[in-house]
Amino acid sequence: MDNIKGILIDLDGTLYHGHRMIPGADQLIEGLRRAEIPFLFVTNNSSRTAENVAAHLRGMGIEAKAEEVCTSSLAAARYIAGESPGARVAILGEEGLYKACEDAGLNIVTETPEYVVQGIDRSFTYDSLAKASRWILGGAKFVLTNPDLMLPSDDGVMPGAGTLGAAIEAASGTAPVVIGKPESHLINYATSLLGISSAEAVVVGDNMRTDIAAGVNAGCNTLLVLTGLTTEENLDHYKSITGISPDYICADLAELKAMLGV
C-alpha cells in the first residue's frame, strides 16, 4: 500500500446499507482526512446528484462534500462531452443524469439526438423504449450509465438501469457503451479527478462482480471489504465466477482503517 496516492470508495455495501451506516465508516473517512489521503466516493448510482449523495452520507454521520462524489452520471456526461463537446443528447434518466449532462455543457434534446444516454428511470415507458430504439437505429450512440440489473429498495429489489438498457439493446440491436462498474470508464474518470494513475489508486468495495472487477479492468489495486455482498462464506464462489482475486481483503472497516494507518 506504500505507493497508493488515492482511494476510490464504493458506497452501498461498503460504507452503508440503505439508510444505515456500516460500523466504522465515519471513523474511516475521518482518518483519511486527518492523514490527508485523497479519496473519492465512487458509485454506480445515476439517479442522485453529487450533492444529494453527499447529503445522504452526512445524514448518516459520514462527513462528505459534493466534490468528493463521483457518480456514473458524471462519468457518462464527461465521456460524451469528451467525444463530442456540446453534443445533442436524449436522456432516459433522473435528476442526477440531467444535472450531470447540463453541467458538462451537453445540449439536452427530445428529438434527433446524437447520443442516447440512459440510467435508472422510474418513469420509463413503452414510448421511452420505442423512441430510444428509433434514435439508436437512426445512428445515435447508446451510452448506459451502469449495468446494474436490480437495485435494493425498502420494498425489496427493483429493476435497475441495466434491465432497462437490456430492453433498449434488444429492441435496437445495439449494445451500449457501459460507463459504470464493472467497466473501467467510471474508475478512470475518478483517477483523473484525483490526478493520479491507475497504479496509484486502490478501489475499495464489497462486490467482486462490480467494484473489484472494475478496479482490475482499470488497472488499479483492489481491496475487498467483507461488509456487504461478498462474505467469507461466498468469497471462493465469486472468485470462481469472476476469475479474479482482490489484492487485499479486510473483514471490516476497522481492519481497513488499521491497514491504512489512519
Helices and strands as residue ranges (DSSP letters): E 6-9, E 16-17, E 20-21, H 25-34, E 39-43, H 50-59, G 66-68, E 69-71, H 72-83, E 88-92, H 95-103, E 107-108, E 115-118, H 126-137, E 141-144, E 150-151, E 158-159, H 161-172, E 177-178, H 185-194, G 198-200, E 201-205, I 208-212, H 213-218, E 221-225, H 235-242, E 248-250, H 253-260
